[in-house]
């Protein structure tokens, strides 16, 4: 059955391998929506389904992440499908199947989270303790918040759905909320999730600390510098998180769940991360359908700029560069959603905008030191902010930040030569417009 819009269809099929070692799951378990959540076991099964949707190939598995970096200026397309080149050219069409796949996958995640939020509070099972019930509900609220955050920064205003659905007709006729309204809902969900979740360190499941990471990122996007700094500080000051040396320590040599990681998604040999196939060359069993472009290769290989981050790329047997963040066989590479490096750079940017320049430089130089490059001597707000932008470009070169970073700082015209402000959000997928007349396309598409 083809999934449409934000519908999961008649049954909730839960793919479990992506978080198996950490969520005590059995592969390919499924439950009917008519009897979805009624005891401890089905409650746990349902939240595993939410994580599975988050890790799906069309969400953080590959497709959504690719929007973040293909739309930037680090990646070249080496294949023949024009839809990928549309992101690189900054001229994405509403018929593009990548945006349709991401839209559907994110709304599927929202719907599974809604299912948990709606039904778990009603479960009466002595085996489902209050602490466990709260944790499950809190995790669902967090993942829904992350999903709506990603929808809002990609498409602007989107339909706000907070109740579970089981048929394609249930959400028809719901108009788009504004981007500001969606961000407000994200914050509301995070505020609900925060006290429900344990104050523990878990790099594969949402905790109160994971909420702090998303709050810090959200406040950065909203330019609430003081709160972005506050929530970043909570994580940076936590001894469970640290910048690892050398740079590759968080991903090389089969590393998983290191102190660098705040939240990453787990994949297994039965539920693999499809990212690997896109990046690795044919000699390694991939397709290398996208690759670092010449500009990125030059930056990463410059010891004064890239430093230790040159380990993000490698050469194949034909002397071609390829991205090497996803490299494992089988493809069990994690997807990194929050790393402590991001929180350092968030706090640096927030502090620079608060004119705490010395403190901003300290955070920036923590990143430079870890990359094994010379520390910055910048002395003005503008120069520090530019260095932060440049560090983010390389620190997260193969992660989904570059496009969103340059758009949120208002520098897309200068950096990407995108002068049409309508192109700073993507078009609503055309198939969604055909299904629901209440949806209105973004201007300019």
N, C-alpha and C positions, 0 to 999 in steps of 0.2 A: 504493500500500500504506500503510495507516495505521500510524504508528509507535506502539508500545506500550511503556510504562514506560521502561526504559533500553535499548531495543533499537534498532538502526539498520536491521534487516531484512536481506533477502538481498543487497542490494548497497549499497555506500557511494557515494552520489551527492554530489559535492562542488561546491557553488556557490562560485565563485571571485571574482566581481567585487568583493565587499566589501573585499578587501585587494589588489586587482590591482596598483595602481601600486607597491606596496611589496614584493610577493612574487613579481613576475615571472610572472604566471599567465596562462593562457588561459581564457576563459569556459567555464563549464559542462562542465568536464572530469570524467570519472567512471572509476572502476576497480572491478573485481570483488573482493569479499572473498576469493574463493578464490585470488586471485593478488595480493593487495593490495600488499604492500610487498616488493620484491625487488631494487631497485637505487636509484641516486641519484634518478632522476626520480620514481619512484613514492614514495620517501620524502618528497620535497619536496611532491608532490601530496597525500600523506596529511596532512602538517601544515597545509597550506592548508585542507584539509577541516575540521580542528579549529578553526581560526580562523573559518571560515565558519559552523560550528555555534554558536560563541560569539556571532557577530554576527546570528544568526537573529532573525526578527521576534518569536518567542516567548521569546527570551532577552534579550540586551542590545539587540536591535533595538527592542522595545517592551514586551512583556508582563511579563517579570520586573521591569524597571525600574518599570513602573506600579504594581506591588505596593508598592514602597518609598515612593512619594509619594502614591498614592491612599489608602493606609492612614493617612496622617498627618493634618495639619490645614491644609494649604495649598490643596487642590484641591477643586473642585466638579464634579459630573457633570451635564452638560447634555443628555444623551441619554435614551434610554428603556429601555436594558438594565439590568435590576435587578441583574445580577451585579456591575457596576461600583459601584453604590450600596452593595453589601454591604461593600466595602472601606472606603468612607467612613463607613459606620455601624458598622464594627468587628464585623460579624456575618457572616463569610464561611461559606458552606455548602460541604460536601464535594462537591456536584454542580457547583460553580462552574467553568465551562470555562476561565477565566483561569488558575486554579491548575493545572488539568490540563495546559494548554498549556505553562506554564512548567516544570512537573515533567518532562514528556516532552522538552522542548527541552534542559534541563540534563543529563538523563541521556543524551541523544543525544551531547552534547558530551563527557561522561565516557567514553562508549564509543569515540568516535573517538580520544580521547586514549589510552585503554587500548590501542587497536589499534597506535598509534605506539610506545608504551612497550614493548609486547610484541614487536613485529616489527622495528623499526629496528635494535636492537642485534645482530640476527642477520644483517643485510645485509652481504654481502661484495662490494663494488664499489670498485675503485681510484679511481673518480671521487667517491665519497662519503668525503671526508677525515674523519679523526677529529674535527677541529674542527667540521665541519658536522654530522656524526652527533651529537656531543654537544649541539650547539645545538638540533637538532630534538628530541632526547629531552628536553632541559631545558625547551623550550617546552611540550611535551606535559604534563610533570609540573606546570609552573606553571598551565596552563589547567585541568588536573584539580583542582589545589588550589583555584583560584578557584571552580570549579563546586561542589565539596563545601562550601566555605565558604558559598556562597550557599544551598545546600540546607539546611545546618545552621541558619543564622540565620533561615531562613524556616519550616522544618517541625520543627526540633529534631533528634531522632534519625531517621536514614534508612538504607535498605539501603546497605552499603558494598560496592561492586563494583569490583574492581581488575583484572579480566581481560576481554578483549574477548569479545563475544557476537555471534552471527549469527542466532539464532532466538528467538522469543518465549518459549520454554519454558526456556531455559538459566538464567534468574535466578529462577525460581519457587522458593519455599521458603526464601529468604534473609531472615532476620529483621532488624529494624531495629537498627542500632548506636545507642548513645546519642549525644547531641550532643557530649559530651566526647570520645568515641571518634572522632567525625568530625573535630572540631577537631585532635585528635592526628594523624590521617591527613593533614590539610591541612599541618600543620607538617612532618611527615615528608616529604611530597612537595616542599615548599619547600626543605628541607634538601638533598634530592637534586638539585633543579633548580639551586640557587645556584652550585655550582662548575662545573656543565656549561655554564652560559650565559656569554656574553662580558660583560665589564665595559665596555659601550658605552652610548651614549645612542641609543635607538631608540624613538620614541613610538608605533609601530604594531606592534612585535613585542616579545615578552617578552625581557628581558635580566636580568642580575643585579640591576640597579636596580629593575626591576619586581617582582622577588621581595622586595626590601627594602620596597617600598610595601605589599605584601600582608601581609608579616610585621608591619609596624607596625600595620596595621589589625587583624589577628588578635590581637595582644597587647593592643591597646586593648580589644577585646571580652572578652578573658580577664582584664582588669584587672592585667596584668603591666606596670605603669607604666614600670619602668626599661627594659625591652626595647622597649616602644612608643616611648619617647623616643629610645633609641639608634638604631633603624632610621629613624625620622623625621629625625633629625639627619644621617644619611648622605646623605639626599636634599636637605635644606635647605642643607647646606654645599656641595653640588655646583653649580658656576656654570652648568651647563647648564639649571638650573631656576630660575625666578624668578616672583614675583607681578607680573603685567603691569598697567599702568595705561593707560587706565581699565579698570574691571572687565570691560567687554565685549570687550576685546582678544583674548581667547582664542577667541571664537566669532563676533564680528561681522565684516562685510565679507568673508565667505567664508573666514575664517581657518581654518587646519588645522595641527595639529602644532606649535603655538607653544611657547615656553619654559615656559608654564604647565602644559603637558601632560606627564604621566609615561607614561600609556598610554591611548590612545583607539583606537576601531575605525573603520576606513576603509570608506566606502561609495562606490559609483560610480553613474553614470547607468543602468547595467544591473542593478545590485544596490543598490537604494535603502534608505534607513532609513525604516521605516514610521512612526516617531515623528512626523514632520512632519504627516501627515494628521490625527492625533488632536488636535494643538494648534492648527493654523492655522484661521482662520475660512473660511467658504464663499467669501467674496470672493477669498481667496488659494488656492482650490482644495482646502481641507481640510474637515474636518467639525466642528472645535471641540467634540468630544464630551466633552472635559474642559477645564477652564479654571481660572485662579487664582480663589480665592474672595475675598470682600470683605475678610476679615481680612488675607490676604496682600497684596492690592492696596494696602490702607492702609499696611501696613508698608513695602512696597517704595517707595511714593510719598512716604513721609515722609523728607525730606532728612536728618534727624538720625538715622534708623535704617536706611533702605534705601540712601541715598546713590546711588552710581553703579549699584547693582544694579537700579534701576528699569528698566534696559534689558532686563531679562528679560521684561517684559510690554509690550503695546501695545494700542491700540484699533482695532476694525474700523470699517467704514462705518456700523454700527448702534450705535456708541458702546459696544460690549461689549469687555471686556478679554479678552485671550488670551495664552497663553504663547508667547514668541518665541525660545526657545533653539534650536528646530528650525524653520528658515524657508526653506531653500534650494530653488531650482527648477532642475533636478530635486532630489529629496530626498537629497542626498549629505552631509547633516549627519553629523559624527562622533558616536559614542556615547562619552561620557567616563567612563572607569572609574577612573582615578586622576589627580587634579590636585594640584599642589604646595600649593594652598590647604588641601587636606585634611590634608596632612602637618604644616603649621603648626598647625592646630587639634588634631590628634592630639597633637602635642608639647606644646601649651599645656595640654590636659586632663591629660596624663600628668604634667607638671611640677606642676600644681596639686595633684594627688593625692599627689605626692611632697613637698608643702609647699615647693616651689621657686617661691614666689609671684611674685617679681620677674621671673624668667625666663618664667613662664607668662604674665604680663601683657605682656611684650615680644612674644611670639608672637601673642597675641590682638590686640595693637595693630597688628601688621603687617597683619592682615586688615582691621581697621578703617581703617587709613590707606589701604589700597588701595581700599576702598569709599568713600573720601572722606567719612568721618564722624568725629566727635570721638573722641579716644582715651579709653580707659577709665581711671578712677582707682580701680577696685575694690581693696580691700585685704585681703579675707578669701578663704579658699579657696572658701566657699560662693558668694559673689558672683561670683567669677571663673568658677566652673563654670557658673553660670546664664547669664552673658554668653556663654560658649562655646556653650552650647546654643542661645541665641538667634541667635548669629552663624551657626551651622551651619544653622539653619532657613532663613535668607535666602541665605547663600552657595550652598547646594545646593537652592534652593527647587524646581527642576524636575528634580532628579537624585534617584536612589533611596536617600536617606539618612534622611529624617525619621523614618519609622516605626521603623526599626532603631535609630536613635540614642536615641529616647525609651524604647524597650523595654530596650535594654542598660543604660541608666543607672537602671532601676528606677522611672522617673517616669511610666509609662503611666497609672496611676490618677489622678495629679494633673493631667497635661497633657491626656490623651485621655479621662479618666473611664472607663477600662477597668479595672474592679475584679475581673473574673473572670480569674485568671491563666492559665486554660486558653486564653484568646483571644490570648495573646501569641505563640503559634505558630499557623500555619494548619493546617487539616485536611488529612490525606492525601486526595488526590482519590479520590472514590468508585469511579471506574472501575478504579483500581489495586487497591483492596481486593477488588473482584469478581474480578479476574484472578488474584490471589495471596492465598491464605488465610493465608500466613505474615505478611502485613502487618497490623498492629494500629493502629487509629485513635488519634489523639491524644485524651486525656481531654477530655470536655466537648462532643464533636462526635457 
